[in-house]
Structures are given as structure tokens and as C-alpha cells.
């Protein structure tokens, strides 16, 4: 399998890198706000143009003189993305004109020895192209393309030049369904980014002690010997009442969109704080979205031995309505049980996509009914289950044809769910039942 070419978008803050990323990706992935520094992490998305497929990577604002530790790490991540890329799109602001910081970034890019296409963004009038191209040619890059990422102007020409600079060959695209999309969700600052980095083995996602470091949902591709995982690090989910401003609102929206696109969600809990109500709400949101669920209790290395047993009991009790979800006690800092997360994710994904043949399904239901009689209505008329069939996967959803759906209760459905889980080793996935009267 050939490696997919990678294209990195770099530039100083607020020049429109995320708008260009969204335009190339063909959908709104990155948050676009008129505030410098909104993008901190590296986002990636597949793009196809003229039969060529490549991965485009958005980066945080590149500052020549970072003001704090986080800004320095954002710059370092952007520079690393440029070094790893096959082609670099260096975005500048056509409205602001050439500024000294652009020249500083240009000098740094020449040191990474990668092909660079200079993209002059925010050019809404074609008559300005020649003057702007001449102005920015002073940066020393031969290829200059004027675009408006917001309105789509010049994007076709940019893609033509970009594809012409890509290395030969391309990735043989895996069949759809082979990769497992995994969304890491949880409250702010519980260690989601740290776990993703520990799994990948490199700092692809920014980690800082300040809550809210991750603002976008960040995709990281991880290939093992057997499977390909797309790990999606998401912004921390707060209660709706605590979402105070637009940026936090869009971050939360991106997290929920990432959850909708995922196959499996890894709910990350903070072992030093123990389970809280918001953890339960997020778990419930995962189940309502129909996603498979694995619970990773991070920072377990900070829990003393005398408290470990009690804490584990409290966590299992807090998530008692999601007993189907496996729980792993892990530490991103020490690496404890980190790889086990992938094993549990793969099992949960297999259960999530499992289709049970009608014969074995009905035999399992018949055994369950023999061993625990169904409920009856007030007149003593018992529930009768005539037939069961699975209608969809992800999650496994079953229709039970019965004499009267009103007789059945939640307790008996939970019993049937437990029997199906035991019979078919359904781990980590919710199960849904629909009752229909037989006609």
C-alpha cells in the first residue's frame, strides 16, 4: 500500500487557514472565527482532485515570537506538520498585505526543504491579483496563487497546482468500513489528548494543563498490524448551562458532530476526581447517539492502593446503566493499559456491526422465554413473542413481533438484552428493541 500524500496548511494567525481547509475538505470541519488563535491542534481530512487522493492538514497560527508556552507549542506543531508534509500551502492575508511576520515564516519554511505554494487569501476582486502576486513574490516562492477561501474563488487553480506537485503514486484506498472511527469524549481536562498522544506515540494533539486546550475535533490516523483506527480527540463536553460564549458553543457542536461520525466512543474519566454527574450525562449521550462505548479511567497512577478498590466500585456503580461498556483503568503518563484501549475498541466495534442470523436469534429468544416467563397484563394475559428479527446494525436493532406491545415492560427487555449479550458476546454496544403487534 502506497502512502497517502500529505499537504500542510500553515501561516500566521487569522489569515484564513481554517477557511481554506474547510473549502478543500468540502465541508465545515475546522472552527472559523474572526479571533486569532482559534485553531490550536492539527486537523486532517481526505481530499480528492482529478483522481488523486491526499490528506490535507490544518495547523494553528504560526507566530515568529510566541507569547506563552501554549503559543510556542502551537508553532512547534505547525513547523512539524510542514516538515512531515509532501507539499506546504503557505497562506498569507491579501487584505493585510505583506507583513514582517510572513517573511519570518518564509525563512523557516525554506529550512524544512519542502515544496511550497504561496496562497494569497481574501482576494475577492480579480483585478487585484497581479499587484498582490507581485507584492508577495518578494517572499521568494515561485508559485503564488490568489484565492478567496470564503467564496471559493481560485480554488480550482490552487488544486491543479497542488496536484501537480504531489509525489507520484497514491494510496490504494482501503474499502469503506475497514477503519474504525473512535471519538475520545469527556469533560474538559480529563486527559483525552494525552491518551491519544500516548496511543500514537507522538505529540500530534496539544496537551496543556489549562482546561479547553482542544477546541476542534482532531483526527489522527493510527495503523496497527491488523486494523486502522481514526482517533478523534474532541473538546471537553460541558453542561449546556455552562457554555458561555460562541467559541465554546462551536467547540461543543464539533464534539457532538464527531460523535455522530464515530463508530465507537471512548469516554475518558479522571481517576483523581472520581465519577461525577456530567460523566453519566455524556455516557447517556453516547448511548442515545447509538455509538459503541468504552470507558477509560485515566490518571490511575495517581490513585493510591487503599482507595483503588473503592474508586473502581464507585465508577461501576455510577455507570450501572451502561454495564455493557467495558472499563479500563489506564494512565497516559505511564502508558499503563493504553494499548488495551484499542483491543476493547476493536471488540466493541465488532459487536456494534454484528448481524445475527434469524435462526440463532429466535432460538436464543425462545430459550430466554422458557427460563423466565414474560410479564402479563392486569387480566393475566401473558406477553407472547412470536418472532424476532434484526433490522439494522450499528447499533444492533431488533424487532419483536408480539401479541400486545403494551404488556412488555422495561425490566423484561433488559432481561432479553442480557441474554442476547451472553449468547452472542455483544460487548460495548447498546442494543435496541422495537415491539410490533403481529398482524
N, C-alpha and C positions, 0 to 999 in steps of 0.2 A: 504494500500500500504506500503510495507517494504521500509526502507531507503536504498539507494544505498551505498555500502561500499566505503570509500574514502581512497586513497593511496597518500601520500605526498612524493615528491622527494625533499630532502634537501642536503645541502653540501656547502662547501666554494666556492667562485667564480672560474669559469673556470675549473671545474673538469669534465664537460660533462653532467650536469643535463638536459639541454635542448635537447641534442642529444639523451639521454635515453628517455626523454618524447616523442620526435618525433617517436622514434623506437617503443615504447609501443603503442602510438596512431595510428601507421600505416600510418602516413602522416606528412608532414612537417608543423607544426603549429608554434612552437617557433622559433625565430631567433637564428641561431647558428653562432657565430663569435668568433674568437680567441682573444677576448678582454674581460677582466674581467668586470663583471657588466652589460653585455648586457641585461639580464633578470632582471627586477625590479619588475614586477607585478606577481600575481599568475595566471597561465593559467591552464585550466582544459579541459579534453577530456574523452569521454567514451571509455572503453576498454572491450573486451570480450575474455575470455580464458577458454577453457574446459567447456563451458556452463555457466560460471559465469561472470556477468557484474559488473564492478566497475568503479569509476571515479578516474582518475589519475591527480594529481595537481603538476605542476612545480612551483618552487619558485625562488626568487632572491638569489644571493650569500650571505651566512651566514658568516658575519665577527665577530670574537670574540671581536675585538676592532674597531668599526665603526669610520671612519674618519670624517664624517659630518652628518648632520641631516637626509639627504635622505638615507644614508647607514644604519643609525640606524633604520629608519622606514622599510627598506627592511629586515633587520634582524628580527625586531619585527613581520613582516608579515610572514616570514618563520617559526618562532617559533610558531606563532598562527596556521599556517597550520599543523604543527606537532601535536599540542595539539588536533586539531579537527579531525585528521586522525584516521582510524582504523589500518593502518599499515604504517610505515615510511620506505622509502628507503633512507638510508644514503650513499651518493655517495662520494667516495674518488678517488684520481688520482694514478693509479698504476705506472705510469711513474715517478711521483714525489716522490713516497714512502710516508711513514708516516711522517707527519709534526705536530708540536705542535698545530696548529690551529684545526686539526682534533680531537685531544684529548679534546680541549676546547668544541667543538660542541658535542662530545660524552657525556661529563659530563652534558651539558644542556639537551640532549635528554633523559638521564636517569631520569631527573627530571620531564619530561612530562608523564612518565609511559605509553608508547605506545610500541607495538611490533616493533622491528627494525630489518631490514635486511641490512647488510653492503654490499654495492655493490662496488667492486673494478673495476673501469672503465679503459679503454685504455689498456686492456690486449690483445695483438694481437697474443701472442705465448702461446699455452697450456702448454709448459714445464715450464713456469714461475709461473703457478698457485699456486703450493704448497708453494713456497717460499713467494709469496706475501700474500697468505692466512695466513701463519704463522706470517708474519710481522704485518698484520692488526688485527690479533686476540688479539693483545695487547690492543686494544680499549675496549675489554670486551664484545663484542657481539658474541653470539654463532653461528649465521648464517652468513657466509661470502660467497658471490658468485662473481666470476671473470667474467667480460664481456668486450666486445668491442661494445659500443653502435653504433659506426660509422659503423662497419662491420657486426653487428648482432650476433657476437659470444657470446654464453652463455645466450642469451635472453630467450630461451625456458626453460632452467633450472631455471632462475630467476622467470619467470612467474609461473612455477609449485610450487615453494616455496611460492611465494606471494599468490596464490590462496589458498594454504593450511592454510595460516594464516588469511584469511579473516573471519569475523564473519559469523555465519550461516544465511541462508536465502539470499534473494536478492530482488532487486526492481522488482515489476511487471511492466514491461516496458510499458509505455503509447503508444498507437497507434501513428504511424507516422502522423504528421500533427496537433496533438493536441497542441504542444508547438509553441510559436511564437518567432522567432529569430529576435532580434531587434539590429541593429548596430547604435551606437551613433557616429556620424561623425561631422566633423567641423574643423575649423582652430586650430592650437596649442593654448592651454591655454585659451580656452573659457569656460571651466568648465565641460567637458564631464565626467571626472572621478568623479567629485563632485556630479553630478546628479545621476550617477549610484550608488554611495555610499548612497546618500540620499534616493533613492528608496529601496535599500536593507536594509538600517538601520544599516550598519556596514562598517568599512573601509576595504572592500575587494580589492579596487583598490587604488593604491598610488596617493596621491594628493600633489602637491608641487607648489610653485609659479613660479618655473622655467619652461619655455616652454620646451616640449619634454620629460616630465617625463614618459609618457606612450610610450613605444616603440613597444610592441606587441599588437595584438588584444586579449583582455582579456574576457573570457566567465564567466558570473556569472548567476547561475540559481536562478530564483525568482518564488516561487509558491504562488499564491493567492487562495482565496476560489474557484474561477471559472476557472482560467487559469494558465498555466505555461509559463513563459517568460524566454528566454535565452538572457540576456543583454550582448552585446558585446561592450566593451569600446575599442576604436581604437586610434591609434596615430593620431596626427593632420595632416591634408592634406595641404601641401604647393603646390604652383605652381611648375611645373616641373623644371623651370629655377632656383629655389631656393633650390633644393635638392643637397646638396654639397658633401656628402660622402656616402660610401656604407651602413653604418648603417641606415642612414635616408632613403636611397633608399629602403632597405628591410622593414623598418617600413611602408613606404607608400604602398609598394606592399602588405603587410599583411592587411592593411586597405582596399585596393581595393578587396582583396580576401574575407575578412569578409563581405563586402558589397554584393559580389556575392552570399554568402551563406545566407544572411538575407532575411526575408520577408518584413520587414519594416525598414526604416532608420529614425532616429531622428536627424535632422540637428540642431546642437546647435549653437546659435548666442550669441555674447557678447553684452548685452544691453549698457554697458558703452562705447563701440566703435561704435555701430550702424552698419547697413548693409554695407558691402564692396563688391568689385567685386569678391573676392575669395569665399564668401558665395554663390553668384549666380552661380559660376562655379561648386561648389560642389553640389548644388541643381540640376543643369543640369546633372551632372554625375550620381546622384541617379536616375533621370528620364530615362536617356539613358540606365541604367542598368535594368530598368523595375521594380524598387522596389517602394513600397508604401512609402509615405513621410509625416512626422510630423515635424513641426518646433517648437523648444523650445528656447525661448529667455531667456537666463539665466542672473543672476545678476540684475533682475528687481528691487530688493530692493534698488539698488544704483541709480535709476533714480528718479529725483525729479518730483513732480506732474505737475509742469508747463511745463516740457519737455515730459511727458509721451505720451500725445496725438499726438504730432508731431512725436515722435520717432516711435510710432505704425504705423502712416500713412506712414512714410519712409520705414519701413520694408515691409509693404504690397505692396507698390509701387515697391520696389526692387525685390520682388518675384512675380510680377504680372503674369508672365508666368507659375507660379505654384499655381494659385489661388485655385486649388483643395486641396492643402495641408492645414490642419488646423494649426493654430498658437496658442501657449500657452505661456503666459508670466509668468515666473517662477523664483524661487530663490532656489538654492541648499542649501544656508546658512540658510535661514529662514524656508524652507520647503514649501513656497508658491506654490500652484498648482502643486507640484511634482507628487502626485498621479494621477492627471488629465492626465499626460503624458501617463500612462498605459491605461486609458479609451480611449484616442484618438488613441493609437496604436492598441487596440483591434478593434475599428471601422474601421480603415484603413486596417487592416489585413482581416477583413470580406469582405470589398469591393474588396480588391485585389484578393480574392479567389472566388468571386461571379460568378456564372454561370447563365445567364439569358435565360430562355426558348425561343425558336424560335418565338412562337406566340406572347407573350408580347413584345418581341424585335421589331418585324416587325410592330406591332400596334403603338409603340412609334415612330418609324421612319416615318410611314405614317402620324401621327399627326404633326410631326415636318415639313414634306414636305408641308402639307396643310397650315401651319401657316407662312412659309417663303419659297417662291418659290426658287428652286435650280438655280444656275447660268447657263448661256447659252454661247455657243461659238460665234465666230465672225459672223457667219451666222445666229445667232438667235436660233440655235438648243439647247434646254434645256437639262440639265442633267436629266436622268431618273434613279431612284433607284428601281430596280425590287424586290430585295430580300436581306435580311440581316441575317447573322448567326454568332454566337460566336464560334471561333475555339479553343481558349485556355483561361485559367485563369492565374493570376499572371504574368503580369497584364491582365485584360480583353481585349481581342483582337477580333476584328470583321472584317468580310469580307463583303463588299457591292458589290453586282452584279449590274452593271450599263451598260448603252448603250455605254458610252465612258469615261474611267477614266480621259482622258486629259481635260475634261470640268470642272471637280471639282476643287475647289481652297481651300487653307488652311482656309480661312475665313469661308466657309460653313462647313468644317469639324469641326472647333471649335464650330460652332453653334450646329451641331448634337451632339457633345460631351457634351455641356452644357445641352441639352435636355435629353440625356440619364442619366446624373448625377442627374438631377432633378426628373426624372421618377423613378429611382431605388436607389436613395440615395447613390450614389457612392462617397465616401469621402476618400480623402487621397491617391488615387491610380491613376497612369497615365492610359490613355486609348489609344489603338492603333487601327487604321483603315487601312485596305488594300482594294483597289478597284480593281475589276476584271471585264473584259468585259463579258457579257452574251454570251455564245455560243449556 
